[in-house]
């Protein structure tokens, strides 16, 4: 594994980068000093890209507070860079040559792998735009490794809007024009009236290769023409940049067996592969309270997972460029439900639950639309509801009494004043042949086994 850094401390190139960063810090420090710094400025540095944000909304009414926190966050970040490490020419170059890059840094926040990748010259400048009707969409640059892509972009609107939604961005393979099979999230900030800078974070699905080119489309709203930018993706930098740790250790939790198979360390992500024993009496849905700890106590935070009935992949911050001698996976609990209780049976006509795992789930309402579709609301209650989940849902696979498959599409879910209870709204596109009762396969349920365990990865 090649961890060689670009540039040498004290070189002319690095000194120039250091001087530029110091000037940038001074400029941002002056701006931050003129603006009120909100209490959440520090949180802006810690939060980073939020995997739960499927879309983002920016309101002009809160721009002043956002911009002041933004300036303070970037100033704090640049200060940390200058105080804690020498600045590589690659990092300084990315800041200098990609428009708005210093502001975008506050969006990626505490993502050590991404910062390290930029520091090691993984940023590919793009600088391509599409413009129509005074609206402009620009892809500024991209950071790529074998399992993840981060696309940095700028949007300029001819007419600033009270509310701007970015959830309709589409990222497609430039060759096939099919949507990229990845878990995507967006993070962005308003820089000034009509100008927004942001990041698209794409975590590739299991076994899905990074495309050779991307086509990203965006429309400010339904009345605006779609803006499209297509560009090549250079994968040579990250080719072969992977450390594989074979583990193959089986753990028993509450009588359920799972095996930590291996870990893959890439420049921007550390991934752990897990499999479940088919003889388990319970279906394991997910692992909770996750972290990976190095020998010096440094913590790699969990960044999500790709879930499955037989195996899962857990994603964490990367340690690729720091090569710790020891890494330990820590798990606080697992979510698991008896396999014979995985079906939630509902009589839509009688508007009642026929079969449920327990009394934590309830049917709030059922209605049928003129087109035959059903809309229903369920509630799930319990002190261990995972309130950090966005779009919490019990499941989506639905079959009727005749075994015909339907899809239960999540409309929305959320918590009210009582955070121990979540309401889930479903829409079921159905036809007149749907036969009651229907059975929903449960993929997520607040049934936890609190038995912490640790596994040494390295």
N, C-alpha and C positions, 0 to 999 in steps of 0.2 A: 504494500500500500504506500503510495507516494504522498507524503505529507509535507513536502518541501514548500516553504513559503517564498513568495516572490519578493525581491528587494532585500537589501541588507540594511540593518539599523545604521543610521548615520550617513547613508548615501545621499548624493545630491538630489536624486529623484524623491527620496523619502522626505528630506528636509523641506523641499518645495511643497510636498503634500501637507506636511505638518504646518508650514506657514499659512497655507491656504485655509486649513481647518481652523487654525487659531483666529484668522480673520473672520471666518464664517461664524465661529463661536461668539466672537465679540459682537458681530452684527445681530445675531439672534439673542444674545444676552441683553443688548440694548433694547430690543423690541420687547423681550419678556419683562424687562424692568419697567417699561412704560405701561404694561398691561397688568390687570389684576390676575393673580395666579390662583385658580380654583383648587380645592382640596384634592380633586381627582386627578391632578396633573401627574402625580407619582404613579397612580393607577394606570394612566395611559402608557407609561413605560413598561409596566408589568404585564398588562393584559395581552398585548400582541394581537395576532390574528385570531379572531374568535371563530372556532370551528362551527359554532352553532349558528352563525349568521349566514343564512341562505340568501339574504338580500339586505340592503342597507337603505336607510332613509335619512336625508339630511334636511333639516328645517332651517330656514333663514332666520327665524326668530331667535334661535339659540346660537347664531354664528359668532357673536362676540365672545361668549363664554368658551366656545369650542376653539376659536382661534387663539385666545390667550393661553389656554391649556396646551394647545399645539406648540406655540412658540416656546413655552416653558419646557415642555417635554423634549423638544429637539435640542434646546440649549443644554438641558441636563444630560441628554444622551451624548452629545458631542463632548461635553465636559468629562463624562466618564471615559470616553475613548481616549482623550488626551491624557488623563490622569493615570489610567491603568495599563496602557499598552502603547508601543510604538505604532505609528500609522503606516500601513503598507501602501505603496504607490497604487496598487489595485483599488483599495478602498477609497483613497483620495480621488483617484480618477473617476470612479463611479459617481462620487458626490459632485465633482466638477462638471462632468460632461453629460450627465443625464438630467434634463430640466426638472426641477422640483424634487430631486432625489433627497436632499437634506430634510425636506418636509415629510417625504414618504417614510423615512426612517422611523418616525414615531408610530407609524401604522404597523410596522413589523414588530415593534416593541421587543419584549424579552424572548426572542427566538434565536438562541445562540448559534444553532446550526446555520441559519440563514445569514446571520451577520458574519460568521466565519467563512461561509462560501463567498460572500462579496469580498471579504478581506483577502481571499485566495484567488481572486480574478475570475470568479464564476459568472459575473454579471455580463450579459451580452447586450450591448446597446442595439436598439432596433430603430427608433425614430421615424416610424411610418405612420401616416395619418389618412383619415378619410373625412371629407367635409361636405356638408350640404345644408343650405338654408341658414347659414351662419352658425350651425352646430358643428363641432369638430371633435373627433375621437382619435387619440394618439396613443400608440403603444410605444412607451419610452425604452423599456428594456425587459430582459427576462433572465431568471436564474433557474438552471435546470440540473437535476441529477437523474439517476435511473428510476426514481419513484415519485418525484415531485417536481412541479413547475410553479414558479412565482412570476406573474406577469404584472409589470408596473405600467400604469396608464394615466392619461390625463384626459378629462372631458371639459370642453368649453362650450357653453350654451349661449345662443344669441340672445335669449330672453331668460334671465334667472327665474326659477320657479320657487314657489313657496315650499313645495315638497318634491323631491326628486327620488325616484326609485331606480335602482340599478339591478334589480333581481332578474331582469329579462335579458341580461348579457348571455350570449351563447358562445361556447368555445368548441370549435369543431376541428377535426383532423383535416388539414389543408388538402390532402390527397383524396380522401373518401367523402369529405364533407359530412361525415357522421359526427354526432356529438362525442366528445372525448369521454371515455369511461373513467370518471374520476370523481372523488368527493371534492366539491368546490365550495369555497367561501370567499366573501368579499370584505374588504376593509377600506374605508376612504374618508376623506376630510374635505370640507369646503375651504379653499384657500382665499378666495375673494368672490365677489358677485359673479356667478356664472362659471367659475373655474373650480374643478374638483380633481383631486389626485388620489389614486388608490392602488390597491394590489388585489389581484385574483390569485388565490392559493389553491392549486390543484394537486390533490394527492391521488396518484394513479391507483386504480383498482388492482386486486391481486392478479399478477401475471400480465397486466396490461402494459405494453411498451409505450414509451414517450414517442409521440408522432414526430416525423421528420419536418413537418410544417404545421402551423396553426392558422385558423381563420376565426377571428373574434368579431362578433357582430353586436351592435348596441343601438337601441333606439330610445331617445329621451322619454317619449311617450308614444301612445298608439297613433297619434296624428303626424308624427315625424318620420321622415324617411330613414330607413335603417342605414347605419354607418358600419362599414366592414373594413377590417385591416387583416391582411394575410401576410405571413412572413415565415422564413425558414427557421428551424431550430437546430443549432449546432450542438451535437451530442458527443463530440470528440473529447471535450474537456473532462466529462464525467465517466467516459467509457472505462470499465474495469475498476472504478473507484468504489470499492466495497470490501468490507471486512465481514467474514462469516464466522460466527461462533456456534459450534455444534454443542448442544446442551443435552437433550434427550433425557430429561429428568421428570419422573411421574410423581404427582402430588395427590393425596387424598384429602378432600375437604367435605365434611359432612357426609362421608360415605361415597362421594362422587370423585371419580378419577379424571385428572387432566394432565397432559404432558406438555412441558415446555420443550419444544423441539429444537429451535435454534433462534439466533438473533442475527440480523443483518444491519451493519452500520454503514450508512451512506453519508455524503457530505451534509445534507440538511435533515435527515431523519434516521432514527434508530427503530427498527421494526422487529417485533418478537412474534414468532409463529407458535400457535398453541393448538393442540388437538384434544378432543374429548373421547373418552372411552364409550363405545357404543353400548356397553352393558350397563351404563349408568341408569339408575331408576328415575333420575331427574334430568330435564333438559337445562343445560347451563346457557343462560342468555348472555351474560357478560361478567367481566371482572371489575370490581370497584376499588376505589382508593388506591390507585396505581402510581408507582414511581420507580425509577431506577436510580440507585445511589452508588457513587464512586468511592474509592478508598479514602478520600479526603473529606467525605461527607457531601460532596457536590451532588445536587439533585437534578435529574433529567425528568421534566414534567411529561405526563401523559397528554397526547394530542389527539386522541380519538382511536377508533378501531374499525376494522371491517369485520362484521359479525356474520356468523354462520352456525348451522346446527351441529356440524361435525368439526369445524376448525375456525379459528379466528386469527387475525393479525392485529397486534397492538402497536400503536405508533407513539414515539417519544421524541423529545428533543435529541439532537445528535451530539455525539462526543467524537466524531470522526477526526477532527484536527487536533485533538488533545490527547488521544490514545491513553486513557487511564489504564492502570494495571489490573484493576478489579472493578467489576460492575455487578450489582445485585438487584434483581427484580423483587419489589415488595408489593404484595397484594393484601388489601385489608379485608375483602369479603367477595363473595360471588353471588350473583342473582341466578336462582334456579327454581324450577317448578316441576312437580311430578309430571311425568310424561303423559299419564292417563288423565291429567287435568288441563291439558293444553287447549281444549276446545271450549269456546264460549258460545253456547247455543241460544239463539234469540228467535222468538216467534214475532215476526214483524207485524202480522195481522192483529194478534192479541196484545201487542206492545208489552211484552214481558220477557224476562230472562228465564229460560228453561233449565239451563245448566251453566254453572260457573265454578271456578276454582274454590271460591269462598265468598263471604259477604262483603269483601272490599270493593267489588265492582257492582255498579248499579246502572240501570237504563233510565235516563232522564226523559227522553222524548223520542218519538218516531213519527215521521210524516212522509206521505207519498206525493210526489209531484205529478202534474198532469201528463208529463212525458213518461211516467212509469218509474222514474228514479226514486230511490228512498234517501231520506236524510235522517240521521239519528244521532243522538248525543248520549255518550256514556260518561260515567264518572268513576274514578278509581281513588280510593282513600286508603291512607296508611302512613304511619310516621316515617317510613323509609322510602317514600316516593322520591325518585332522583330529580330533585328540583333544578339541577343544572342542565337538564336535557331540554333541547329546543325541539319542538315538533314531536313531543312524546306521543306514542301510539301503542296500542295493544298488539296490533298486527294489521295485515292487509289482505291475506288470502281468505277468501270466503267461498263456501259451497252451499248449495241449497239442498233440500230434502232428496232431490233426484241425483245429487252428486255433480250438478253443473257448476262450473267455476265462475265466480264473479270477483270483482276487485273492489275492496273497501278503500276508497280514496280519502286520505286525511284532508279535511278542510282547514282545521285549526285546532290547537290545544293550548291550554294555559291554566294558570293558577289564579284564584281569586284572593280574597283577604286571608283565607285559610290555606296555607301552603302545604297542608297535609292532604289536600284534595285537588285532583286535576280533572278538568272536563275535556272531553275529546269529541269533536264533531266529525262525522263521517258522511261521505256521499257515496251511494252505491248505484252506479249506472246499471239499471236492471231492465229486463224485458217483461212482457206480460206472462211469460212462462215460468217465472221464478216461483218455486214452491217452498212454502214455509214448513218447518223452521229452517233458519240458516245457521251455519256454523263458522265462527271466526277462529282461525288458528292463531293462538297467542304467541307473540314473539318477544314480549317485554312485559314483565309483571313484578310488582314490588314484593318479591319473596326472597329475602336475603339470608345467606348463611354467613354469619360473622365469625370466621375463623382465619385470622391473618396467617400468612406464610411468606417465606422468602426462598428464592432460588438464585444460586450464584451463576451468572452468565459468563463471567470471565475472571 
